[in-house]
């Protein structure tokens, strides 16, 4: 492929896996969007004097920010269901942190 664009063989094998064949069309849209949003290179930054880093394949998003990425028919509940399902398939891990400011 030109311009350094490359798809590896895992991209096509995804089509044969239950994470693709056993999910709803909304969940497929969520899955593809998550794949596109994931970082491809290591990233490091600081926010409020706390260092953070992401490894390839990781992303940090809240449910409301994810919800803004899709059509109104993809509700927050559908996103939660999809994330739980993807986690059961071993495709992702969620780390739910709640921070309360005083």
N, CA, C and O atoms as CSV, one atom per row, in Angstrom:
chain,resi,resn,atom,element,x,y,z
A,1,UNK,N,N,0.832,-1.175,0.000
A,1,UNK,CA,C,0.000,0.000,0.000
A,1,UNK,C,C,0.880,1.242,0.000
A,1,UNK,O,O,2.020,1.205,0.462
A,2,UNK,N,N,0.355,2.320,-0.510
A,2,UNK,CA,C,1.128,3.540,-0.617
A,2,UNK,C,C,1.068,4.365,0.658
A,2,UNK,O,O,0.215,4.149,1.519
A,3,UNK,N,N,1.989,5.313,0.763
A,3,UNK,CA,C,2.018,6.288,1.860
A,3,UNK,C,C,2.129,5.654,3.240
A,3,UNK,O,O,1.673,6.234,4.226
A,4,UNK,N,N,2.724,4.477,3.321
A,4,UNK,CA,C,2.941,3.857,4.615
A,4,UNK,C,C,1.679,3.286,5.254
A,4,UNK,O,O,1.727,2.845,6.402
A,5,UNK,N,N,0.550,3.280,4.541
A,5,UNK,CA,C,-0.673,2.712,5.083
A,5,UNK,C,C,-0.552,1.204,5.061
A,5,UNK,O,O,-0.132,0.615,4.065
A,6,UNK,N,N,-0.928,0.578,6.183
A,6,UNK,CA,C,-0.737,-0.865,6.264
A,6,UNK,C,C,-1.851,-1.474,7.111
A,6,UNK,O,O,-2.158,-0.972,8.192
A,7,UNK,N,N,-2.436,-2.522,6.635
A,7,UNK,CA,C,-3.368,-3.311,7.422
A,7,UNK,C,C,-2.720,-4.666,7.646
A,7,UNK,O,O,-2.228,-5.285,6.703
A,8,UNK,N,N,-2.717,-5.127,8.884
A,8,UNK,CA,C,-2.118,-6.435,9.103
A,8,UNK,C,C,-3.178,-7.521,8.972
A,8,UNK,O,O,-4.368,-7.230,8.850
A,9,UNK,N,N,-2.738,-8.773,9.000
A,9,UNK,CA,C,-3.666,-9.878,8.756
A,9,UNK,C,C,-4.708,-10.020,9.852
A,9,UNK,O,O,-5.746,-10.643,9.628
A,10,UNK,N,N,-4.459,-9.456,11.040
A,10,UNK,CA,C,-5.459,-9.548,12.097
A,10,UNK,C,C,-6.709,-8.758,11.741
A,10,UNK,O,O,-7.787,-9.051,12.259
A,11,UNK,N,N,-6.589,-7.763,10.867
A,11,UNK,CA,C,-7.745,-6.978,10.461
A,11,UNK,C,C,-8.763,-7.839,9.732
A,11,UNK,O,O,-9.960,-7.745,10.003
A,12,UNK,N,N,-8.305,-8.672,8.814
A,12,UNK,CA,C,-9.239,-9.515,8.075
A,12,UNK,C,C,-9.717,-10.687,8.925
A,12,UNK,O,O,-10.848,-11.139,8.751
A,13,UNK,N,N,-8.896,-11.187,9.831
A,13,UNK,CA,C,-9.336,-12.301,10.666
A,13,UNK,C,C,-10.404,-11.869,11.653
A,13,UNK,O,O,-11.133,-12.717,12.169
A,14,UNK,N,N,-10.519,-10.596,11.928
A,14,UNK,CA,C,-11.560,-10.069,12.807
A,14,UNK,C,C,-12.943,-10.424,12.271
A,14,UNK,O,O,-13.863,-10.682,13.047
A,15,UNK,N,N,-13.094,-10.439,10.960
A,15,UNK,CA,C,-14.383,-10.721,10.347
A,15,UNK,C,C,-14.882,-12.133,10.631
A,15,UNK,O,O,-16.078,-12.398,10.512
A,16,UNK,N,N,-13.987,-13.036,11.002
A,16,UNK,CA,C,-14.368,-14.421,11.278
A,16,UNK,C,C,-14.562,-14.698,12.764
A,16,UNK,O,O,-14.972,-15.797,13.135
A,17,UNK,N,N,-14.278,-13.730,13.610
A,17,UNK,CA,C,-14.338,-13.942,15.055
A,17,UNK,C,C,-15.722,-13.606,15.601
A,17,UNK,O,O,-16.443,-12.791,15.027
A,18,UNK,N,N,-16.087,-14.246,16.722
A,18,UNK,CA,C,-17.396,-13.967,17.334
A,18,UNK,C,C,-17.597,-12.499,17.686
A,18,UNK,O,O,-18.730,-12.017,17.691
A,19,UNK,N,N,-16.522,-11.785,17.978
A,19,UNK,CA,C,-16.673,-10.372,18.307
A,19,UNK,C,C,-17.247,-9.600,17.123
A,19,UNK,O,O,-17.764,-8.498,17.309
A,20,UNK,N,N,-17.171,-10.139,15.931
A,20,UNK,CA,C,-17.775,-9.510,14.750
A,20,UNK,C,C,-19.047,-10.250,14.332
A,20,UNK,O,O,-20.050,-9.616,14.003
A,21,UNK,N,N,-19.014,-11.574,14.342
A,21,UNK,CA,C,-20.144,-12.346,13.820
A,21,UNK,C,C,-21.323,-12.440,14.781
A,21,UNK,O,O,-22.448,-12.688,14.348
A,22,UNK,N,N,-21.089,-12.249,16.067
A,22,UNK,CA,C,-22.149,-12.444,17.058
A,22,UNK,C,C,-22.648,-11.144,17.689
A,22,UNK,O,O,-23.339,-11.189,18.707
A,23,UNK,N,N,-22.318,-9.998,17.112
A,23,UNK,CA,C,-22.727,-8.727,17.706
A,23,UNK,C,C,-23.712,-8.007,16.787
A,23,UNK,O,O,-23.852,-8.343,15.611
A,24,UNK,N,N,-24.387,-7.015,17.351
A,24,UNK,CA,C,-25.364,-6.237,16.582
A,24,UNK,C,C,-24.648,-5.250,15.657
A,24,UNK,O,O,-23.442,-5.032,15.770
A,25,UNK,N,N,-25.401,-4.673,14.761
A,25,UNK,CA,C,-24.801,-3.687,13.847
A,25,UNK,C,C,-24.314,-2.460,14.617
A,25,UNK,O,O,-23.269,-1.903,14.281
A,26,UNK,N,N,-25.053,-2.025,15.648
A,26,UNK,CA,C,-24.578,-0.904,16.470
A,26,UNK,C,C,-23.258,-1.255,17.150
A,26,UNK,O,O,-22.357,-0.420,17.229
A,27,UNK,N,N,-23.144,-2.478,17.635
A,27,UNK,CA,C,-21.905,-2.886,18.297
A,27,UNK,C,C,-20.741,-2.947,17.315
A,27,UNK,O,O,-19.601,-2.685,17.699
A,28,UNK,N,N,-21.002,-3.282,16.075
A,28,UNK,CA,C,-19.943,-3.263,15.051
A,28,UNK,C,C,-19.459,-1.836,14.815
A,28,UNK,O,O,-18.261,-1.593,14.673
A,29,UNK,N,N,-20.396,-0.900,14.773
A,29,UNK,CA,C,-20.022,0.514,14.603
A,29,UNK,C,C,-19.169,0.961,15.788
A,29,UNK,O,O,-18.161,1.644,15.604
A,30,UNK,N,N,-19.563,0.586,16.983
A,30,UNK,CA,C,-18.801,0.945,18.193
A,30,UNK,C,C,-17.416,0.316,18.137
A,30,UNK,O,O,-16.425,0.977,18.448
A,31,UNK,N,N,-17.335,-0.946,17.748
A,31,UNK,CA,C,-16.052,-1.648,17.674
A,31,UNK,C,C,-15.091,-0.972,16.697
A,31,UNK,O,O,-13.933,-0.725,17.033
A,32,UNK,N,N,-15.563,-0.679,15.511
A,32,UNK,CA,C,-14.697,-0.052,14.496
A,32,UNK,C,C,-14.250,1.329,14.964
A,32,UNK,O,O,-13.094,1.706,14.778
A,33,UNK,N,N,-15.163,2.080,15.571
A,33,UNK,CA,C,-14.806,3.411,16.061
A,33,UNK,C,C,-13.749,3.324,17.149
A,33,UNK,O,O,-12.808,4.117,17.160
A,34,UNK,N,N,-13.889,2.374,18.060
A,34,UNK,CA,C,-12.881,2.198,19.113
A,34,UNK,C,C,-11.521,1.850,18.516
A,34,UNK,O,O,-10.491,2.354,18.964
A,35,UNK,N,N,-11.524,0.987,17.506
A,35,UNK,CA,C,-10.258,0.634,16.845
A,35,UNK,C,C,-9.603,1.867,16.223
A,35,UNK,O,O,-8.387,2.040,16.303
A,36,UNK,N,N,-10.411,2.712,15.610
A,36,UNK,CA,C,-9.876,3.921,14.984
A,36,UNK,C,C,-9.406,4.950,16.009
A,36,UNK,O,O,-8.483,5.718,15.735
A,37,UNK,N,N,-10.032,4.971,17.185
A,37,UNK,CA,C,-9.681,5.947,18.217
A,37,UNK,C,C,-8.445,5.550,19.022
A,37,UNK,O,O,-7.804,6.405,19.633
A,38,UNK,N,N,-8.111,4.276,19.025
A,38,UNK,CA,C,-6.983,3.811,19.837
A,38,UNK,C,C,-5.680,4.429,19.337
A,38,UNK,O,O,-5.495,4.641,18.138
A,39,UNK,N,N,-4.788,4.712,20.272
A,39,UNK,CA,C,-3.503,5.297,19.905
A,39,UNK,C,C,-2.644,4.256,19.176
A,39,UNK,O,O,-2.717,3.063,19.470
A,40,UNK,N,N,-1.849,4.715,18.243
A,40,UNK,CA,C,-0.986,3.819,17.479
A,40,UNK,C,C,0.459,3.887,17.949
A,40,UNK,O,O,1.258,3.001,17.645
A,41,UNK,N,N,0.790,4.920,18.677
A,41,UNK,CA,C,2.136,5.098,19.206
A,41,UNK,C,C,2.030,5.424,20.691
A,41,UNK,O,O,0.987,5.882,21.158
A,42,UNK,N,N,3.097,5.190,21.423
A,42,UNK,CA,C,3.101,5.547,22.843
A,42,UNK,C,C,2.938,7.058,22.984
A,42,UNK,O,O,3.561,7.831,22.257
A,43,UNK,N,N,2.092,7.466,23.927
A,43,UNK,CA,C,1.865,8.893,24.185
A,43,UNK,C,C,2.041,9.159,25.668
A,43,UNK,O,O,1.613,8.368,26.508
A,44,UNK,N,N,2.668,10.267,25.978
A,44,UNK,CA,C,2.837,10.681,27.365
A,44,UNK,C,C,2.449,12.145,27.491
A,44,UNK,O,O,2.717,12.949,26.598
A,45,UNK,N,N,1.812,12.484,28.614
A,45,UNK,CA,C,1.447,13.867,28.876
A,45,UNK,C,C,1.244,14.039,30.367
A,45,UNK,O,O,1.257,13.079,31.137
A,46,UNK,N,N,1.058,15.271,30.745
A,46,UNK,CA,C,0.826,15.607,32.140
A,46,UNK,C,C,-0.455,16.422,32.223
A,46,UNK,O,O,-0.679,17.316,31.406
A,47,UNK,N,N,-1.298,16.118,33.208
A,47,UNK,CA,C,-2.527,16.865,33.418
A,47,UNK,C,C,-2.706,17.064,34.910
A,47,UNK,O,O,-2.728,16.105,35.682
A,48,UNK,N,N,-2.832,18.310,35.301
A,48,UNK,CA,C,-2.911,18.669,36.719
A,48,UNK,C,C,-1.732,18.053,37.486
A,48,UNK,O,O,-1.910,17.490,38.566
A,49,UNK,N,N,-0.570,18.166,36.933
A,49,UNK,CA,C,0.702,17.729,37.495
A,49,UNK,C,C,0.801,16.222,37.717
A,49,UNK,O,O,1.648,15.759,38.480
A,50,UNK,N,N,-0.067,15.458,37.048
A,50,UNK,CA,C,-0.012,13.999,37.147
A,50,UNK,C,C,0.403,13.466,35.773
A,50,UNK,O,O,-0.237,13.780,34.770
A,51,UNK,N,N,1.475,12.659,35.721
A,51,UNK,CA,C,1.900,12.107,34.432
A,51,UNK,C,C,0.992,10.945,34.007
A,51,UNK,O,O,0.578,10.127,34.829
A,52,UNK,N,N,0.699,10.895,32.727
A,52,UNK,CA,C,-0.099,9.826,32.141
A,52,UNK,C,C,0.637,9.290,30.925
A,52,UNK,O,O,1.426,10.000,30.302
A,53,UNK,N,N,0.374,8.032,30.591
A,53,UNK,CA,C,0.923,7.488,29.356
A,53,UNK,C,C,-0.048,6.467,28.784
A,53,UNK,O,O,-0.776,5.794,29.514
A,54,UNK,N,N,-0.039,6.370,27.475
A,54,UNK,CA,C,-0.843,5.386,26.755
A,54,UNK,C,C,0.079,4.557,25.890
A,54,UNK,O,O,0.995,5.078,25.254
A,55,UNK,N,N,-0.169,3.279,25.873
A,55,UNK,CA,C,0.554,2.364,25.003
A,55,UNK,C,C,-0.273,2.161,23.733
A,55,UNK,O,O,-1.474,2.432,23.732
A,56,UNK,N,N,0.356,1.684,22.649
A,56,UNK,CA,C,-0.419,1.418,21.434
A,56,UNK,C,C,-1.617,0.516,21.731
A,56,UNK,O,O,-1.504,-0.492,22.429
A,57,UNK,N,N,-2.761,0.910,21.183
A,57,UNK,CA,C,-3.985,0.147,21.382
A,57,UNK,C,C,-4.844,0.635,22.529
A,57,UNK,O,O,-5.962,0.153,22.707
A,58,UNK,N,N,-4.349,1.581,23.314
A,58,UNK,CA,C,-5.101,2.078,24.453
A,58,UNK,C,C,-5.775,3.408,24.119
A,58,UNK,O,O,-5.367,4.121,23.203
A,59,UNK,N,N,-6.823,3.721,24.891
A,59,UNK,CA,C,-7.450,5.024,24.794
A,59,UNK,C,C,-8.123,5.339,26.121
A,59,UNK,O,O,-8.466,4.442,26.890
A,60,UNK,N,N,-8.302,6.610,26.369
A,60,UNK,CA,C,-8.991,7.070,27.571
A,60,UNK,C,C,-10.174,7.903,27.115
A,60,UNK,O,O,-10.011,8.932,26.458
A,61,UNK,N,N,-11.360,7.448,27.468
A,61,UNK,CA,C,-12.580,8.165,27.094
A,61,UNK,C,C,-13.626,7.920,28.166
A,61,UNK,O,O,-13.625,6.879,28.823
A,62,UNK,N,N,-14.507,8.872,28.336
A,62,UNK,CA,C,-15.651,8.706,29.217
A,62,UNK,C,C,-16.842,8.240,28.380
A,62,UNK,O,O,-16.843,8.392,27.159
A,63,UNK,N,N,-17.846,7.677,29.033
A,63,UNK,CA,C,-19.047,7.279,28.296
A,63,UNK,C,C,-19.688,8.461,27.561
A,63,UNK,O,O,-20.060,8.316,26.396
A,64,UNK,N,N,-19.828,9.628,28.208
A,64,UNK,CA,C,-20.410,10.757,27.463
A,64,UNK,C,C,-19.583,11.163,26.236
A,64,UNK,O,O,-20.149,11.508,25.198
A,65,UNK,N,N,-18.258,11.125,26.349
A,65,UNK,CA,C,-17.451,11.509,25.179
A,65,UNK,C,C,-17.538,10.448,24.088
A,65,UNK,O,O,-17.486,10.780,22.904
A,66,UNK,N,N,-17.671,9.178,24.466
A,66,UNK,CA,C,-17.879,8.134,23.461
A,66,UNK,C,C,-19.246,8.309,22.801
A,66,UNK,O,O,-19.379,8.159,21.587
A,67,UNK,N,N,-20.241,8.623,23.594
A,67,UNK,CA,C,-21.600,8.783,23.086
A,67,UNK,C,C,-21.680,9.866,22.005
A,67,UNK,O,O,-22.474,9.750,21.071
A,68,UNK,N,N,-20.880,10.895,22.125
A,68,UNK,CA,C,-20.881,11.979,21.136
A,68,UNK,C,C,-20.358,11.539,19.773
A,68,UNK,O,O,-20.591,12.229,18.780
A,69,UNK,N,N,-19.663,10.419,19.702
A,69,UNK,CA,C,-19.062,9.958,18.449
A,69,UNK,C,C,-20.067,9.316,17.511
A,69,UNK,O,O,-19.818,9.226,16.308
A,70,UNK,N,N,-21.208,8.865,18.045
A,70,UNK,CA,C,-22.138,8.090,17.236
A,70,UNK,C,C,-23.476,8.783,17.070
A,70,UNK,O,O,-23.767,9.790,17.715
A,71,UNK,N,N,-24.278,8.215,16.186
A,71,UNK,CA,C,-25.635,8.727,15.953
A,71,UNK,C,C,-26.458,8.601,17.234
A,71,UNK,O,O,-26.120,7.825,18.128
A,72,UNK,N,N,-27.519,9.359,17.307
A,72,UNK,CA,C,-28.351,9.359,18.505
A,72,UNK,C,C,-28.949,7.991,18.798
A,72,UNK,O,O,-29.331,7.716,19.935
A,73,UNK,N,N,-29.036,7.129,17.785
A,73,UNK,CA,C,-29.588,5.789,18.007
A,73,UNK,C,C,-28.656,4.915,18.852
A,73,UNK,O,O,-29.094,3.913,19.419
A,74,UNK,N,N,-27.378,5.287,18.939
A,74,UNK,CA,C,-26.426,4.552,19.783
A,74,UNK,C,C,-26.441,5.214,21.151
A,74,UNK,O,O,-25.759,6.212,21.384
A,75,UNK,N,N,-27.226,4.643,22.043
A,75,UNK,CA,C,-27.413,5.216,23.372
A,75,UNK,C,C,-26.252,4.848,24.298
A,75,UNK,O,O,-25.457,3.959,23.993
A,76,UNK,N,N,-26.169,5.541,25.426
A,76,UNK,CA,C,-25.139,5.223,26.425
A,76,UNK,C,C,-25.297,3.779,26.888
A,76,UNK,O,O,-24.305,3.082,27.104
A,77,UNK,N,N,-26.545,3.325,27.043
A,77,UNK,CA,C,-26.769,1.937,27.457
A,77,UNK,C,C,-26.240,0.951,26.414
A,77,UNK,O,O,-25.678,-0.082,26.779
A,78,UNK,N,N,-26.410,1.249,25.130
A,78,UNK,CA,C,-25.875,0.382,24.073
A,78,UNK,C,C,-24.348,0.362,24.116
A,78,UNK,O,O,-23.732,-0.674,23.862
A,79,UNK,N,N,-23.745,1.489,24.432
A,79,UNK,CA,C,-22.286,1.552,24.543
A,79,UNK,C,C,-21.825,0.700,25.721
A,79,UNK,O,O,-20.877,-0.076,25.594
A,80,UNK,N,N,-22.494,0.842,26.872
A,80,UNK,CA,C,-22.148,0.024,28.042
A,80,UNK,C,C,-22.246,-1.469,27.722
A,80,UNK,O,O,-21.354,-2.248,28.056
A,81,UNK,N,N,-23.346,-1.849,27.069
A,81,UNK,CA,C,-23.552,-3.255,26.705
A,81,UNK,C,C,-22.448,-3.737,25.774
A,81,UNK,O,O,-21.915,-4.833,25.948
A,82,UNK,N,N,-22.107,-2.912,24.781
A,82,UNK,CA,C,-21.048,-3.287,23.838
A,82,UNK,C,C,-19.712,-3.443,24.554
A,82,UNK,O,O,-18.994,-4.414,24.316
A,83,UNK,N,N,-19.372,-2.503,25.426
A,83,UNK,CA,C,-18.093,-2.581,26.145
A,83,UNK,C,C,-18.036,-3.837,27.006
A,83,UNK,O,O,-16.998,-4.497,27.064
A,84,UNK,N,N,-19.131,-4.175,27.672
A,84,UNK,CA,C,-19.164,-5.397,28.483
A,84,UNK,C,C,-18.996,-6.633,27.607
A,84,UNK,O,O,-18.282,-7.571,27.962
A,85,UNK,N,N,-19.655,-6.615,26.475
A,85,UNK,CA,C,-19.547,-7.756,25.559
A,85,UNK,C,C,-18.128,-7.888,25.009
A,85,UNK,O,O,-17.589,-8.993,24.945
A,86,UNK,N,N,-17.523,-6.773,24.613
A,86,UNK,CA,C,-16.153,-6.809,24.097
A,86,UNK,C,C,-15.194,-7.288,25.175
A,86,UNK,O,O,-14.227,-7.992,24.884
A,87,UNK,N,N,-15.458,-6.910,26.405
A,87,UNK,CA,C,-14.612,-7.352,27.519
A,87,UNK,C,C,-14.744,-8.867,27.710
A,87,UNK,O,O,-13.747,-9.552,27.937
A,88,UNK,N,N,-15.956,-9.382,27.622
A,88,UNK,CA,C,-16.159,-10.836,27.742
A,88,UNK,C,C,-15.440,-11.601,26.646
A,88,UNK,O,O,-14.954,-12.709,26.874
A,89,UNK,N,N,-15.369,-11.016,25.454
A,89,UNK,CA,C,-14.646,-11.655,24.352
A,89,UNK,C,C,-13.132,-11.502,24.490
A,89,UNK,O,O,-12.386,-12.033,23.668
A,90,UNK,N,N,-12.670,-10.792,25.505
A,90,UNK,CA,C,-11.241,-10.604,25.710
A,90,UNK,C,C,-10.631,-9.572,24.786
A,90,UNK,O,O,-9.412,-9.516,24.628
A,91,UNK,N,N,-11.475,-8.753,24.173
A,91,UNK,CA,C,-10.997,-7.761,23.213
A,91,UNK,C,C,-10.498,-6.498,23.887
A,91,UNK,O,O,-9.590,-5.839,23.381
A,92,UNK,N,N,-11.087,-6.154,25.035
A,92,UNK,CA,C,-10.659,-4.941,25.728
A,92,UNK,C,C,-10.808,-5.107,27.228
A,92,UNK,O,O,-11.465,-6.025,27.719
A,93,UNK,N,N,-10.178,-4.193,27.928
A,93,UNK,CA,C,-10.303,-4.107,29.377
A,93,UNK,C,C,-10.743,-2.697,29.704
A,93,UNK,O,O,-10.212,-1.723,29.170
A,94,UNK,N,N,-11.722,-2.601,30.590
A,94,UNK,CA,C,-12.135,-1.271,31.014
A,94,UNK,C,C,-11.577,-1.009,32.401
A,94,UNK,O,O,-11.446,-1.918,33.221
A,95,UNK,N,N,-11.262,0.213,32.636
A,95,UNK,CA,C,-10.771,0.654,33.944
A,95,UNK,C,C,-11.639,1.826,34.328
A,95,UNK,O,O,-11.418,2.955,33.890
A,96,UNK,N,N,-12.631,1.546,35.153
A,96,UNK,CA,C,-13.569,2.597,35.520
A,96,UNK,C,C,-13.098,3.257,36.797
A,96,UNK,O,O,-13.062,2.635,37.859
A,97,UNK,N,N,-12.740,4.512,36.686
A,97,UNK,CA,C,-12.301,5.294,37.832
A,97,UNK,C,C,-13.249,6.443,38.037
A,97,UNK,O,O,-13.636,7.126,37.089
A,98,UNK,N,N,-13.617,6.651,39.267
A,98,UNK,CA,C,-14.481,7.773,39.597
A,98,UNK,C,C,-13.659,8.722,40.454
A,98,UNK,O,O,-13.110,8.332,41.484
A,99,UNK,N,N,-13.580,9.973,40.015
A,99,UNK,CA,C,-12.867,10.981,40.785
A,99,UNK,C,C,-13.850,12.036,41.242
A,99,UNK,O,O,-14.611,12.577,40.441
A,100,UNK,N,N,-13.833,12.320,42.497
A,100,UNK,CA,C,-14.732,13.320,43.056
A,100,UNK,C,C,-13.904,14.480,43.557
A,100,UNK,O,O,-13.023,14.295,44.395
A,101,UNK,N,N,-14.170,15.663,43.062
A,101,UNK,CA,C,-13.462,16.847,43.511
A,101,UNK,C,C,-14.172,17.478,44.679
A,101,UNK,O,O,-15.396,17.608,44.672
A,102,UNK,N,N,-13.415,17.873,45.686
A,102,UNK,CA,C,-14.012,18.537,46.844
A,102,UNK,C,C,-13.648,19.992,46.849
A,102,UNK,O,O,-14.056,20.728,47.748
